Every structure is written in structure tokens, then in C-alpha cells.
Amino acid sequence: MRVLVVEDERSIAEDVARALEMAGYVCEVAGDGEAGWFKAGTENYCCVVLDLGLPKLDGLSVLRRLRAEGVTTPVLILTARGAWMERVEGIDAGADDYLPKPFQIEELIARVGALVRRAAGHATSVIEAGGLRIDTRRLSVVREGRPVDLSSLEFRTINYLAHHKGCVVSQSELVEHVYGSEREPDSNAVEVLIARIRKKIGSDAIATRRGQGVPEGACARAVAKCGQQTLAVACCSRPSHVACSVAGPRSVIVFERHMLETLGRDLDVRWSDLARDITVAPDGELKISQPERDSRYGRFDSGAYWQVSEGGHPVLRSPSLGDGQVDLARHAPMHDGSPWYEVETPGGRELYVAEREITVGPPGSARTLSLAVALDHDQIVAARAAFLWDMFYVLALIALVLVAAAGLQLHVILSPLARLRAELNAVREGESARLNLAVPAEVEPLTIDLNRLLDGQEELVKKARERAGSLAHGLKTPIAVFSAECRRLESEGQGESAKRLREQITSIQTHVERELARARTHGATAALGAYVDASKTAERLVRVMTRLPRGEELEWRYVPPDRLMLQMDPDDFGEILGNLLDNARKWAKGAVSLRIEVSDTSARIVVEDDGPGFGSDAAPPSLTAGDRESSAGLGLVIVQDILAAYGSALWIDRAAPNGVVSFTLARRSVTAAAQAASGRRPPASTRLIVDWRVQQAGEGSRQVHP
């Protein structure tokens, strides 16, 4: 019974493996999750003892992968995690049992045995099969009430066959579960082992199915080991890689066919030699004139045999057969048209036989005999196994070379696209204005087209801004003329007309200033790869405010943080913060505070002054249309327009005794750079959010006309 122990602590793994081997199991050890996943998925085990805390790949991931691949081998989770939630998670992932550390080794052996028995359909540790009573706990076998003296190797063989009662077990499968994959026996060791067991428990307890032994199992195991590592990658590269994975088994079949034909010709030669040596004595007794033509004929169970039958009953046989006989009635043809077939000796050896009829004796009293010559198939098995492994190593090397060549080819082909992606990322980040044209000829047309697209977009934005700015500047001269005319009317005593005219001039001037600000705004699209050093920009704006009227009379509080890069165009950021600081300068009584609150992904800029807020009865003004009566509040309208270009909004509240302005910007981060590299816009949670809270003061109220 073959058990896999997946444990990264070497001392624990060795102790568990040693104890299981003493209990009659064949153990293999894997030291990490990836090795355990590969072994459990490609080899045949009766049980897997799996630790959860593994390097490279944790135990739960190994278990989920195995169950997803359809591997139904019983799994016992072995872990130091004793919480009940961990146990539930392990069972839900597909574990059959759970054993927390520390544990008694006897309990581990008992649980492994229970899992193995349950998988085979047995409820207790005692199994009855083939007239035997097998106690897997006491490692004993009883036949007809008497104990059978067995070695540990023989007991493991009977134990495995009993757990698979009624099933066909291939020779290679028996080798893996009795000897272990690391200890390959000689070519005929299994036949000798089965023969010894049959002598102890009786020949009827174990039946042999011809044609379902070593060849199929050995090929399947070798192909599985090779295919799991190389076939998946090879199939994705070229059809020739798939041909390599198929060529191995096909070559073994061709080689085996050639060896069988060679063996058949050898049997024909031996049959002809023996047929010439058969004589009839005067008393009618059959004799072989040269019985020692091959010395193996004279040694018991040597691998070379002959037998002469008459009327279906053996009359002469080689000493190598002993007291047994070759049962010609149970033979099955090896393949269509072949004159040879395969039989099994009472000792469990499989033979290739050539059998024909001959006539001996003088005319008139001639006798018809059947002469059978047989050779052991050990030489075929040994040659086939050697050829199989040679082919495996050669084809594995070819597959690795092909996979490496395919990987190198893909790397060379895709490397220009990887560089192009990096160039696009640099453009988005603002580190470069255009793509580098030093690219391979195959990618150069794409690079040129992308640069043209960037040029066209920049030109369109530039022209639109120039037209808006030209229009706004063009209106300034008429506004100046109208303002002069308004002053003339006032000097002539026409105050009412001058007032109405000044209101219209102010409204036009408000719209002109607003459009000029919009023309200077870059917006989120233009600033996708732009970043501003908020700390230095804020410090520079505070110094500017101290030089403006009333600025030197106020106390300015600002502690600049370390270098802080925020995702916004520097001009737009300066426009927003400058307007908010200027608004605070106008309404503050004695102090203005600017602070920057930094988190992992964003920064919140807060501007606070000690001036009055809105009146309690004042409704929140609409910030989507300008005031047609006055130019007051134009700075806040400009702020709103810039924020709208970044997909944000402005809110006004009234709950505290002073004015507070705050807005939040996303920081430049690895996540943002990765999103830019993948071509995605930042999610909504990283967009600019502005919270404007102006609190009512005890005296007067601040008038804001957006």
C-alpha cells in the first residue's frame, strides 16, 4: 500500500514515513506543496498525508487543485492549526480526515488504515479474500485456521491485492505499491514473488490475466511522468511537440513487435532442433537423442522448456519444468497470424510457446506427437524496459529543447510589444511626450500611427483652448469701452442708467473671466499622466498670499509634509488652491489654516479661516449657473468648473462657526501606475471629491454669489 507524506519539516516527515513503513506501507515524501501536488496528481497512491503549512504552495491549495483535477485519493490533513474553522475549511476543500498536531503516531496509522479500507469498501481492519483472513492491523494472514508465515514484502503484496479484490492489478502497479517507485526490482522479481506467495497460500487465490501486466503499466507510468511536465506546454507551441509525446509509446510498441518476432524465430530454430532429436526406441519408448543442446533445459525453472505430448497427455518434458506441465489448452494467440502464443506455468511464470505436430517412427507404425518449445519472456521485459527509459530520456530532452525554443521565440516576438506598452505607460505617466521610434520594422507603423493620434489629439485641444481664449480676450475691449461709458453717464448725473449698464457689463465680464479660466483648465483627460507636488505648490501659494492686501495682517498656519505627488495637472491644482486661499484671505478675521492629511492612497487638503459663514436662512446656492447680478464668488465658480472637468462636484454645508474648504486627491501609487499601464481609468473611488463646509458666524454672514 503506497502512501504519500507531504510535510516540509524533515524530522516529522521521516518519523511518519518510518512508522508507516513499519505498519506495512510503502511511503514517499514530498517536501513542499508543488512537489506534493505533482506526485499526488501523476502517481497512484492509496492515501495522502498532507500538511497545510507548506512552502511554495499551501496545503489547502494543493487539495483544491487535486480535487479539481478529479483525483479521488483519500487525504488526511496533518497540521498545527487547531481552530475549528481551519478544520471546516480543510474538510470543505475535499479532505477525508483531519489530525491536528501534536499527535500520537499510532492514531495517525489507524486513521490512514481507516481511509484506505474505506476507499476499498472494507469496514474493519480484517479483510477476507481468496480463502484468506488478512489482519491489516496485526500484519498477519490466516489460511484455513492456520497462520501463514510471510515476509514483509509478501504481506504488502497480499494486502494490496486484498484491498483490490476482484480487480486487475498490473505488474507495474504492484511494483509501485509493494516496492515503491524509488526501488525498482529486477525484471522477473514480481513473478518470483507471486510464485513464492502461491506456494504458501495456494495457487487458486491469485489469478493471472495475460496481456494486462508490465507492458501497459510501465508505458502508462512513464508517459504520465513525462507528459505531465512537458505535454501541456508542448501542445501550445507546435504540432511537432505533440509528435514527440506520441513517438515514445509508439516506438516501444514497434520495438516489442520486433523483439517478439526475433524470439519467435529463436523458438522455430529450437523446435526444429528438438524435432530432429526425437526418436522411438524398439520397445516404443520416446527418447531425445541430444537433450543437452541447451544447458538451461536441465535446470529447474531456468526459463527454457520443452514438452512432448501424445493424445493430449505429456509423455516427455524437460527437467526445467519439474513436475509441472505446460497447459496448451489455455493458450491465447499473441496476435493474428502468429504461430506463437503465451502460457503460464504453475509457478506463475509467463512463457512464449511454439507448438506443432510431428510424426515419428517407421511407416506403418508412425506416431503423431505434439512438440512444444517455450522460452521465458524475461528477456523481452528487460529489453523493453531498458528501451522505454532510453526513449523517455531522449524524448524528454527533445521536448525540453522544443519548449525552450518556443519560449524563446515567443519572447523575441513579443518583446517589441512589451517595449511599446512601456512607452505608452510613460506617455500616460507624463514622463514622455511621444513614443520612441527606435523599434523593429514590424512595429514601427503602429508606433507612427499612435504618435500621429497623440499629435492630432493635442492639436485639437490646443485649437479649442486658443479659440475660447481668443473669444474671451476679444470681448475685453468692448467691455472696457462700456465701462468708460458707464463712468461718463455717472459723471453726467444719469446714475440709474449707469447702474443698469454696469450690471450688464459685470455679468459679461464674469462670463469672460470664467471662459478664460476654462480655457486654461487641462482636465482629467489631459492630466491622465500628470502629477503635482502638492507640498511645494501649497507652500509657494501661501507665500504669495502673504504679499496680497490683508495678507500680511493675517496669521498663516501651514506645516508642509514630505514630498507629496497628487494626480492632477499642476496648473489646475494651483487654480483650485489659489482661489480657495484667496477666498479665505478676503473673509478671515485674523488667521488662515492650511493642512494636508495624508493616507496610503489619497491626500485631503483643508483650508480653514475664522471669518463668518453663510446665514442660517440662506439656501445652498446653485453652482451650475453664474450669478447674473454680481461677480462675487467667481473664484468658487472657477473651482467648480475645474472640478467638473475632473468628474467631481462641490458641496456647501452650514454646521460650524467658521469656513472650511476641503478636497481629496488620489496619490501617485504603484496601483495607479499599473492601471495606467493596462489602459484603464482610475476607478470612481479615486476621483477628486471636494467637501465645502462654510459655517455660520455670530456676526454677519458671508455673501457668496456663484
Residue pairs with C-beta under 8 A, 6 or more apart in sequence:
1 24
1 25
1 26
1 46
1 47
1 116
1 156
1 159
1 160
1 163
1 177
2 25
2 26
2 27
2 28
2 43
2 44
2 45
2 46
2 176
2 177
2 180
3 20
3 25
3 26
3 27
3 28
3 45
3 46
3 47
3 48
3 49
3 112
4 27
4 28
4 29
4 30
4 36
4 39
4 40
4 43
4 45
4 47
4 48
4 49
5 13
5 16
5 17
5 20
5 27
5 28
5 29
5 30
5 49
6 29
6 30
6 33
6 35
6 36
6 39
6 40
6 48
6 49
6 50
6 51
6 54
6 59
6 62
7 13
7 16
7 29
7 30
7 31
7 49
7 51
7 54
7 78
8 31
8 32
8 51
8 53
8 54
8 55
9 51
10 31
13 29
13 31
14 29
15 105
16 27
16 49
16 78
16 105
16 108
17 27
17 28
17 29
19 105
19 108
19 109
20 27
20 108
20 109
20 112
21 27
23 109
23 113
23 139
24 136
24 139
24 152
24 155
24 156
24 159
25 46
25 112
25 156
26 156
26 176
26 177
26 178
26 179
26 180
27 180
28 39
28 43
28 45
28 180
28 181
28 182
30 36
30 39
32 54
32 55
32 56
32 57
33 54
33 55
33 56
33 57
33 58
33 59
33 61
33 62
34 56
34 57
35 56
36 48
36 50
36 54
36 57
36 62
37 57
37 62
37 65
37 66
38 228
39 45
40 48
40 62
40 66
40 71
40 73
41 65
41 66
41 69
41 71
41 228
42 224
42 225
42 228
43 176
43 181
43 224
44 173
44 176
44 177
45 73
46 73
46 74
46 116
46 119
46 163
46 177
47 73
47 74
47 75
47 76
47 112
47 115
47 116
47 119
48 66
48 73
48 74
48 75
48 76
49 76
49 78
49 108
49 112
50 59
50 62
50 63
50 75
50 76
50 77
50 78
50 95
51 59
51 77
51 78
51 79
52 58
52 59
52 60
52 77
52 78
52 79
52 81
52 86
52 90
53 59
53 79
53 80
53 81
54 62
59 77
59 79
59 90
60 89
60 90
60 93
63 75
63 77
63 90
63 93
63 94
63 95
64 93
64 94
66 73
66 75
66 94
67 93
67 94
73 119
74 96
74 97
74 115
74 116
74 118
74 119
75 94
75 95
75 96
75 97
76 95
76 96
76 97
76 98
76 99
76 108
76 111
76 112
76 115
77 90
77 95
77 97
77 98
77 99
78 99
78 101
78 103
78 108
79 86
79 90
79 98
79 100
79 101
80 100
80 101
81 100
82 100
87 98
87 100
90 98
91 98
96 115
96 118
97 111
97 114
97 115
99 107
99 108
99 111
113 125
113 136
113 137
116 163
117 123
117 124
117 125
117 127
117 136
117 163
120 163
120 164
122 163
125 135
125 136
125 137
126 133
126 134
126 135
126 136
127 133
127 134
127 136
127 162
127 163
127 165
128 134
129 161
129 162
129 165
129 205
130 162
130 165
130 201
130 202
130 204
130 205
130 206
131 143
131 144
131 201
131 202
131 204
131 205
132 141
132 142
132 143
132 148
132 158
132 162
132 201
132 205
133 141
133 142
133 143
134 140
134 141
134 158
134 159
134 162
135 141
135 142
136 159
139 152
139 155
140 147
141 147
141 148
141 150
141 155
141 158
141 201
142 148
143 201
143 202
148 200
148 201
149 200
150 158
150 197
150 200
153 178
153 179
153 193
154 193
154 196
154 197
154 200
156 177
156 178
157 174
157 178
157 193
157 194
157 197
158 197
158 201
160 169
160 174
160 177
160 178
161 169
161 174
161 206
168 209
168 212
170 212
170 213
170 214
170 216
170 217
171 190
171 213
171 214
171 217
171 218
172 213
172 214
172 216
172 217
172 218
172 220
172 221
173 217
174 190
175 184
175 185
175 190
176 221
178 193
179 185
179 189
187 378
187 381
187 382
187 385
188 349
188 376
188 378
188 381
190 214
191 348
191 349
191 350
191 378
194 206
194 208
194 348
195 347
195 348
195 349
197 206
198 205
198 206
198 347
198 348
203 346
208 344
208 348
208 350
210 332
210 342
210 344
210 350
211 332
211 342
213 350
214 381
214 385
215 252
215 256
215 381
215 384
218 384
218 385
218 388
219 249
219 252
219 388
222 248
222 388
222 389
222 392
223 245
223 248
223 249
225 392
226 245
226 248
226 392
226 395
226 396
226 399
227 245
229 396
230 241
230 245
230 396
230 399
230 400
230 403
231 241
231 242
231 245
231 399
233 241
233 403
233 406
234 241
234 242
234 244
234 245
234 399
234 402
234 403
235 241
235 242
236 406
237 402
237 403
237 406
238 402
238 406
240 402
241 399
241 402
241 403
241 406
244 395
244 398
244 399
244 402
245 395
245 399
247 391
247 395
248 388
248 391
248 392
248 395
251 387
251 391
252 384
252 387
252 388
252 391
255 383
255 384
255 387
256 380
256 384
259 380
259 383
259 384
260 334
260 338
260 340
260 352
260 380
263 340
263 352
263 375
263 377
263 379
263 380
264 338
264 339
264 340
264 352
264 354
266 375
267 340
267 352
267 353
267 354
267 373
267 374
267 375
268 339
268 354
270 294
270 304
270 306
270 354
270 373
270 375
271 354
271 356
271 371
271 373
273 293
274 288
274 293
274 306
274 371
274 373
275 358
275 371
277 288
277 289
277 290
277 291
277 293
278 286
278 287
278 288
278 289
278 308
278 358
278 360
278 369
278 371
279 286
279 287
279 288
279 289
279 360
280 286
280 287
280 360
280 361
280 367
281 287
286 308
286 310
286 315
286 316
286 360
286 369
288 316
291 297
291 298
291 318
292 298
294 304
296 302
296 303
296 304
296 320
297 304
297 305
297 306
297 318
297 319
297 320
298 318
298 319
298 320
299 319
299 320
300 319
300 320
300 321
300 322
301 320
301 322
301 345
301 347
301 349
302 320
303 320
303 349
303 375
303 376
303 378
304 318
304 320
304 374
304 375
304 376
305 317
305 318
305 320
305 321
305 326
305 345
305 351
305 373
305 374
305 375
306 317
306 318
306 371
306 372
306 373
306 374
307 314
307 316
307 317
307 318
307 321
307 325
307 326
307 371
307 372
307 374
308 314
308 315
308 316
308 317
308 369
308 370
308 371
308 372
309 315
309 328
309 369
309 370
309 372
310 367
310 368
310 369
310 370
314 325
314 326
315 369
317 325
317 326
321 345
324 345
324 346
324 347
326 343
326 345
326 351
326 353
326 372
326 374
327 343
327 344
328 343
328 353
328 355
328 370
328 372
330 343
330 344
331 341
331 342
331 343
331 353
332 341
332 342
333 341
334 340
334 341
334 342
334 352
339 354
339 356
340 352
340 353
340 354
341 352
341 353
341 355
342 350
342 351
342 352
342 353
342 377
343 350
343 351
343 353
343 374
344 350
344 351
345 351
349 376
350 376
350 377
351 374
351 375
351 376
351 377
352 374
352 375
352 377
352 380
353 372
353 373
353 374
354 372
354 373
354 374
355 370
355 371
355 372
355 373
356 370
356 371
357 368
357 369
357 370
357 371
358 368
358 369
358 370
358 371
359 366
359 367
359 368
359 369
360 366
360 367
360 369
361 367
416 439
416 440
416 442
416 443
417 443
419 439
420 435
420 439
420 443
420 446
420 447
421 677
422 677
423 432
423 435
423 436
423 447
424 435
424 450
424 677
424 679
425 673
425 676
425 677
426 432
427 433
427 434
427 435
427 454
427 529
428 528
428 529
428 676
428 677
429 529
429 531
429 673
429 676
430 529
430 530
430 531
431 529
433 454
434 451
434 454
434 455
435 447
435 450
435 451
435 454
436 447
437 444
437 447
437 448
437 451
439 447
461 526
465 519
465 520
466 519
468 515
468 516
468 518
468 519
469 516
469 519
469 520
471 515
472 512
472 513
472 515
472 516
472 519
473 516
475 508
475 512
476 512
479 505
479 508
479 509
479 512
482 501
482 504
482 505
482 508
483 502
483 505
485 501
486 498
486 501
486 502
486 505
487 498
489 495
489 497
489 498
489 501
490 498
503 629
506 629
506 630
506 631
507 626
507 628
507 629
509 631
510 626
510 627
510 631
510 634
511 626
513 631
513 634
513 638
514 626
514 634
514 637
514 638
514 641
517 575
517 638
517 641
517 642
518 641
518 645
520 571
520 575
521 571
521 572
521 575
521 641
521 642
521 645
522 530
522 569
522 571
522 572
522 645
523 569
523 572
523 645
523 646
524 645
524 646
524 647
526 569
527 567
527 568
527 569
527 572
527 646
528 676
528 681
529 676
530 567
530 568
530 569
530 570
531 565
531 566
531 567
531 568
531 668
532 565
532 566
532 568
532 569
532 570
532 573
532 574
533 563
533 564
533 565
533 570
534 564
534 565
534 566
534 573
534 596
534 603
534 605
534 665
535 560
535 561
535 562
535 563
535 564
535 596
536 560
536 563
537 570
537 573
537 574
537 577
538 558
538 560
538 577
538 594
538 596
538 605
539 558
539 560
541 574
541 577
541 578
541 581
542 556
542 558
542 581
542 594
544 578
545 551
545 556
545 581
545 582
545 585
545 592
546 552
546 554
546 556
548 582
548 585
550 585
550 586
551 585
553 590
554 585
554 588
554 590
554 591
554 592
555 590
555 591
555 592
556 591
556 592
556 594
557 591
557 592
557 593
557 594
557 595
558 593
558 594
558 595
559 595
560 596
561 596
561 598
564 596
564 598
564 603
564 667
565 667
565 668
566 573
566 603
566 665
566 666
566 667
566 668
567 665
567 666
567 667
567 668
567 672
567 682
567 686
568 646
568 665
568 688
572 642
572 645
572 646
573 665
575 638
575 639
575 642
576 639
576 642
576 643
576 663
577 605
577 607
579 635
579 636
579 638
579 639
580 607
580 635
580 639
580 661
581 592
581 594
581 607
582 635
583 635
583 636
583 661
584 592
584 607
584 608
584 609
584 611
584 659
584 661
585 592
585 609
587 609
587 611
587 612
587 659
587 702
588 609
588 610
588 611
589 609
589 610
589 611
590 610
591 609
591 610
592 607
592 608
592 609
593 606
593 607
593 608
593 609
594 605
594 606
594 607
594 608
595 605
595 606
595 608
596 603
596 604
596 605
596 606
597 603
597 604
597 606
598 667
599 667
600 667
600 669
601 666
601 667
601 669
601 671
601 686
602 664
602 665
602 666
602 667
602 686
603 664
603 665
603 667
604 662
604 663
604 664
605 662
605 663
605 664
605 665
606 660
606 661
606 662
607 660
607 661
607 662
608 658
608 659
608 660
608 661
609 658
609 659
610 658
611 658
611 659
611 697
611 702
612 659
612 696
612 697
612 699
612 700
612 701
612 702
613 654
613 656
613 657
613 658
613 659
613 694
613 695
613 696
613 697
613 701
613 702
614 652
614 654
614 694
614 696
614 701
614 702
614 704
615 696
615 701
616 654
616 696
618 654
618 701
620 652
620 653
621 633
621 652
621 704
621 705
621 706
622 706
623 636
623 637
623 640
623 650
623 652
623 706
626 634
626 637
626 706
627 633
627 705
627 706
629 705
630 705
631 705
632 703
632 704
632 705
633 704
633 705
633 706
634 706
636 650
636 692
636 704
636 706
637 706
639 650
639 690
640 649
640 650
640 706
643 649
643 650
643 663
643 688
643 690
646 687
646 688
647 687
647 688
648 663
648 687
648 688
648 689
648 690
649 689
649 690
650 690
650 692
651 690
651 691
651 692
651 693
652 692
652 693
652 694
653 691
653 692
653 693
653 694
654 693
654 694
654 695
654 696
655 693
655 695
656 693
656 695
657 695
657 696
657 697
657 698
658 695
658 697
659 693
659 694
659 695
659 702
660 692
660 693
660 694
660 695
661 690
661 692
661 693
661 694
662 690
662 691
662 692
662 693
663 688
663 689
663 690
663 691
664 688
664 689
664 690
664 691
665 688
666 672
666 682
666 686
666 687
666 688
672 682
672 686
675 681
675 682
694 702
694 704
